[in-house]
């Protein structure tokens, strides 16, 4: 089993004074965040997937392309306790299609994004989704490219377009802006996080989403719900998925 060191992560919930974190220590598995009565979800213990024999870690000096050699589906965050699986995202080993990924964006933006994914020669797409008892729907997508340089170019050219994103997830009424409530100290070495909240005025469905760039992989995390998506489990989900890719 792969051993690794989890970076210290402290994430304060805005307006609550609470915090949750992963304590820095070397071990083979990272526990899910504890479930205090602040709305966080109860995730199972997280375990780094095994690497093929002789394969380097993604950020090892000899791994110039920062490639994740672990199975992509094994890098997906597992669903929390009490959730109901998204049946559109239940393929073997978490694999899904580019078409299913594109359905996370508004229809008029899909064809251009498809062309860019083809040009960037995306290698694999994996995904997992679930719905919680309060109606919050969560989807996590991992896109694997040939190297970190290709993944970075795709992200910068097609996704990162300033504080107000032009690439709109489905359900966003007008635009999403940087989520100022996300604690920027929640960092994982070798990765970057871009965390957004739907700006007012909103429609009937509230959408929060985030991107994680991690070597050869770009992750999309989306939570949506009629009314309002709770902030604490959204931030919790981003932190834990980021840890798995670190």
C-alpha positions in Angstrom: 0.0 0.0 0.0 1.3 3.4 -0.9 2.4 5.5 2.1 2.1 9.2 1.9 2.1 12.3 4.1 -1.1 14.3 4.2 -0.6 18.1 4.3 -2.3 19.9 7.2 -5.6 21.2 6.1 -7.7 23.6 8.1 -11.0 24.8 6.7 -13.1 27.2 8.6 -16.9 27.3 8.0 -17.9 30.9 7.4 -20.1 32.2 10.2 -20.0 29.1 12.3 -16.5 29.3 13.9 -16.1 25.5 13.3 -13.2 24.0 11.4 -12.4 20.6 10.0 -9.0 19.2 8.9 -6.7 16.4 8.0 -3.8 16.3 10.5 -0.3 15.9 9.0 1.1 12.5 9.7 2.4 9.6 7.7 0.1 6.6 7.3 -1.5 4.4 4.7 -5.0 5.9 4.9 -6.5 9.3 5.6 -9.7 9.3 7.7 -12.8 11.0 6.4 -13.5 14.2 8.2 -15.3 13.7 11.5 -19.0 14.2 11.5 -19.8 16.9 14.0 -23.3 18.4 13.9 -22.4 21.2 11.4 -23.7 19.6 8.2 -20.5 17.8 7.1 -20.9 14.4 5.4 -19.7 11.1 6.8 -17.1 9.9 4.3 -15.4 6.5 4.6 -11.7 6.3 5.3 -9.7 7.4 2.2 -6.9 5.2 1.0 -4.4 6.0 -1.7 -4.7 3.4 -4.5 -1.7 1.1 -5.2 0.6 2.0 -8.0 1.8 -0.5 -10.7 5.2 -2.1 -9.8 8.0 0.4 -10.4 5.7 3.4 -11.1 6.7 6.7 -9.5 4.5 9.0 -7.5 2.9 11.8 -9.5 5.2 14.5 -8.2 8.4 12.5 -7.9 11.4 14.3 -9.5 11.7 11.5 -12.1 8.0 11.8 -13.1 8.5 14.8 -15.4 5.0 14.6 -16.8 3.5 14.4 -13.3 1.4 11.4 -14.4 -0.9 9.6 -12.0 -0.1 5.9 -12.7 -2.9 4.7 -10.3 -6.2 3.6 -11.8 -8.2 6.8 -12.5 -11.4 5.4 -11.0 -9.6 4.6 -7.8 -8.7 8.3 -7.4 -12.4 9.2 -7.2 -13.8 10.3 -3.9 -16.1 7.6 -2.5 -19.7 8.5 -1.8 -20.6 9.5 1.8 -22.8 7.5 4.1 -26.6 7.8 3.5 -26.2 8.8 -0.1 -28.0 7.4 -3.2 -25.8 6.7 -6.2 -26.3 8.6 -9.5 -27.2 5.8 -11.9 -25.9 7.7 -14.9 -22.4 7.5 -13.4 -22.1 3.8 -12.4 -19.9 2.4 -15.2 -17.2 -0.2 -14.5 -14.2 1.3 -12.6 -15.9 4.7 -12.6 -15.3 5.2 -16.4 -17.7 7.6 -18.2 -17.8 9.3 -21.6 -16.8 12.8 -22.8 -20.5 13.2 -23.7 -21.6 12.6 -20.1 -19.0 15.1 -18.8 -20.2 17.7 -21.3 -23.7 17.4 -19.9 -22.5 19.2 -16.8 -22.3 22.4 -18.9 -24.9 24.5 -20.7 -25.8 23.1 -24.1 -24.6 26.0 -26.2 -21.0 25.5 -24.7 -20.7 21.8 -25.2 -19.6 21.5 -28.8 -16.7 23.9 -28.5 -15.5 22.2 -25.3 -15.7 18.8 -27.1 -13.5 20.1 -29.8 -10.9 21.3 -27.3 -11.0 18.0 -25.5 -10.4 16.2 -28.8 -7.5 18.6 -29.6 -6.0 18.0 -26.2 -6.4 14.2 -26.6 -8.0 13.6 -23.3 -7.1 10.0 -22.4 -9.8 9.0 -19.9 -12.8 10.4 -18.0 -13.9 8.9 -14.7 -16.8 10.1 -12.6 -18.9 9.3 -9.5 -22.2 11.0 -8.4 -24.7 10.7 -5.5 -27.7 12.4 -3.9 -28.0 13.1 -0.2 -31.2 12.9 1.8 -31.6 16.7 1.8 -31.7 16.6 -2.0 -28.1 17.8 -2.6 -26.7 16.3 -5.8 -22.9 15.8 -6.1 -20.9 14.9 -9.1 -17.1 14.4 -9.4 -15.3 14.1 -12.7 -11.6 13.4 -13.3 -10.1 14.1 -16.8 -6.7 12.5 -17.5 -4.4 13.9 -20.1 -1.0 12.7 -21.4 1.1 15.1 -19.3 0.6 17.9 -16.8 1.6 20.4 -19.5 -1.3 19.3 -21.7 -3.7 19.3 -18.8 -2.6 22.8 -17.7 -3.0 24.2 -21.3 -6.5 22.7 -21.6 -7.5 24.2 -18.2 -6.0 27.7 -18.9 -7.3 27.9 -22.4 -10.8 26.6 -21.9 -11.8 26.8 -18.2 -9.9 29.4 -16.3 -11.3 32.7 -17.6 -11.0 35.1 -14.7 -13.0 35.5 -11.5 -16.4 35.2 -13.3 -16.4 32.1 -15.4 -17.9 32.1 -18.9 -18.1 28.3 -18.9 -21.3 27.8 -17.0 -22.3 24.5 -15.3 -25.9 23.5 -15.9 -28.3 25.3 -13.5 -26.2 28.4 -13.1 -28.6 31.3 -13.9 -26.0 33.9 -14.9 -22.5 33.4 -13.7 -20.3 31.9 -10.9 -17.8 34.0 -8.9 -14.9 33.0 -6.7 -16.0 31.5 -3.4 -14.5 33.8 -0.9 -15.6 31.5 2.0 -13.1 28.8 0.9 -10.0 28.8 3.1 -7.0 29.3 0.9 -4.8 27.5 3.4 -6.4 24.2 2.4 -3.5 23.4 0.1 -2.1 20.2 -1.2 1.4 20.2 -2.7 1.5 20.0 -6.5 -2.1 20.9 -7.0 -4.3 24.0 -7.4 -7.9 24.7 -6.5 -10.4 27.0 -8.1 -13.6 27.2 -6.0 -16.7 29.0 -7.2 -20.2 29.8 -6.0 -23.2 30.8 -8.1 -23.6 34.6 -8.0 -27.0 36.2 -7.3 -29.6 36.4 -8.8 -30.0 32.7 -8.8 -32.6 30.4 -10.3 -34.5 27.7 -8.5 -31.3 25.5 -8.3 -28.2 26.7 -6.5 -24.9 25.4 -8.0 -21.4 25.4 -6.3 -18.5 24.0 -8.3 -14.7 23.7 -8.1 -11.8 22.7 -10.3 -8.7 20.9 -9.1 -5.6 20.7 -11.3 -3.2 18.0 -10.3 -0.5 16.9 -12.7 -2.0 15.1 -15.7 -5.5 15.3 -14.2 -8.2 18.0 -14.0 -11.1 17.5 -11.6 -14.5 19.0 -11.6 -16.6 18.9 -8.4 -20.2 20.0 -8.7 -22.9 20.3 -6.0 -26.4 21.4 -6.8 -29.7 21.6 -4.9 -33.1 23.4 -5.1 -32.9 26.3 -2.7 -29.4 26.5 -1.4 -26.3 24.1 -1.4 -24.8 23.9 2.1 -21.3 25.3 2.1 -19.6 23.0 4.6 -20.1 19.7 2.7 -19.1 21.4 -0.5 -15.8 22.6 0.9 -15.3 19.2 2.6 -15.8 17.4 -0.7 -13.3 19.6 -2.5 -10.7 19.1 0.2 -10.9 15.4 0.3 -10.9 15.0 -3.5 -7.9 17.3 -3.6 -6.1 15.0 -1.0 -6.7 11.9 -3.2 -5.0 13.7 -6.1 -2.1 15.0 -4.2 
